Amino acid sequence: MTVLATAASAIANPLPLAQRLAALDWQKITDNLAQHGYAVIENILDENECRALAKSYSSREIFRSRVVMARHGYGRGEYKYFAYPLPQIISTLRTELYAPLADIANLWNEAMSIAVRFPREHASFLARCHEARQDKPTPLILQYAQDDYNCLHQELYGEHVFPLQAAFLLSEPGRDFSGGEFVLTEQRPRLQSRAEVVPLRRGDGVIFAVHHRPVAGARGSYRVNMRHGVSRLHSGHRHTLGVIFHDAK
């Protein structure tokens, strides 16, 4: 049994993760994504699952690579990409969230006059990625300490990009760390960039646009460019799980 599975077995949420995800209010999520470019989903991961995922960062066998942000100009802090096969909790999040998000992604592409459409089965979309040699898994855990931060960026790993992704906070604000807010920016045509800080508690997730999203205008929908990052930590340690639905080269 892996470090992650062992730690996660101690105090499990009585409702299986797949059922928690199935109970989400997808109309509300769709509306929030349309209005703001993101939607918060509360209490998806329980305390034990968050601790197990954060603790798993010290493991070697479940990850394929480690990135130190300062070496690449990405900010300060570090992250690790999971290897295949993914831990069950990561696989469940990726599979169960993908299907309803594919419906939203197809609506977005139609509104933005983008021809690409996404199948409802995540395995079918991954097959598309792998045929284009995007076969490296992209779910990751990010680790921050005092004064660490993540510059504004987009997860674009190849030709095939799924328009939405999710992040789950594994640490408790105000107890485990201070500062370190999740930040989104959007750039509308001929306007200054607009920033929004997204408040999250441990176990909450945020679904947000990877690259751009449609916004209704006087002459139809237009594209708004989105970026995301994390502000500087003032104290403590912060762990985040990132769930990206396309694979990388």
Rosetta blueprint (number, residue, H / E / L):
1 M L
2 T L
3 V H
4 L H
5 A H
6 T H
7 A H
8 A H
9 S L
10 A L
11 I L
12 A L
13 N L
14 P L
15 L L
16 P L
17 L H
18 A H
19 Q H
20 R H
21 L H
22 A H
23 A L
24 L L
25 D L
26 W H
27 Q H
28 K H
29 I H
30 T H
31 D H
32 N H
33 L H
34 A H
35 Q H
36 H H
37 G L
38 Y E
39 A E
40 V E
41 I E
42 E L
43 N L
44 I L
45 L L
46 D L
47 E H
48 N H
49 E H
50 C H
51 R H
52 A H
53 L H
54 A H
55 K H
56 S H
57 Y H
58 S H
59 S L
60 R L
61 E L
62 I L
63 F E
64 R E
65 S E
66 R E
67 V E
68 V E
69 M H
70 A H
71 R H
72 H H
73 G L
74 Y L
75 G E
76 R E
77 G L
78 E E
79 Y E
80 K E
81 Y E
82 F E
83 A L
84 Y L
85 P L
86 L L
87 P L
88 Q H
89 I H
90 I H
91 S H
92 T H
93 L H
94 R H
95 T H
96 E H
97 L H
98 Y H
99 A H
100 P H
101 L H
102 A H
103 D H
104 I H
105 A H
106 N H
107 L H
108 W H
109 N H
110 E H
111 A H
112 M L
113 S L
114 I L
115 A L
116 V L
117 R L
118 F L
119 P L
120 R L
121 E L
122 H H
123 A H
124 S H
125 F H
126 L H
127 A H
128 R H
129 C H
130 H H
131 E H
132 A L
133 R L
134 Q L
135 D L
136 K E
137 P L
138 T L
139 P L
140 L E
141 I E
142 L E
143 Q E
144 Y E
145 A L
146 Q L
147 D L
148 D L
149 Y E
150 N E
151 C E
152 L E
153 H E
154 Q L
155 E L
156 L L
157 Y L
158 G L
159 E L
160 H L
161 V L
162 F L
163 P L
164 L E
165 Q E
166 A E
167 A E
168 F E
169 L E
170 L L
171 S L
172 E L
173 P E
174 G L
175 R L
176 D L
177 F E
178 S E
179 G E
180 G L
181 E L
182 F E
183 V E
184 L E
185 T E
186 E E
187 Q E
188 R L
189 P L
190 R L
191 L L
192 Q L
193 S L
194 R E
195 A E
196 E E
197 V E
198 V E
199 P L
200 L L
201 R L
202 R L
203 G L
204 D L
205 G E
206 V E
207 I E
208 F E
209 A E
210 V L
211 H L
212 H E
213 R E
214 P E
215 V E
216 A E
217 G E
218 A L
219 R L
220 G E
221 S E
222 Y E
223 R E
224 V E
225 N E
226 M E
227 R E
228 H E
229 G E
230 V E
231 S L
232 R L
233 L E
234 H E
235 S E
236 G E
237 H L
238 R E
239 H E
240 T E
241 L E
242 G E
243 V E
244 I E
245 F L
246 H L
247 D L
248 A E
249 K L
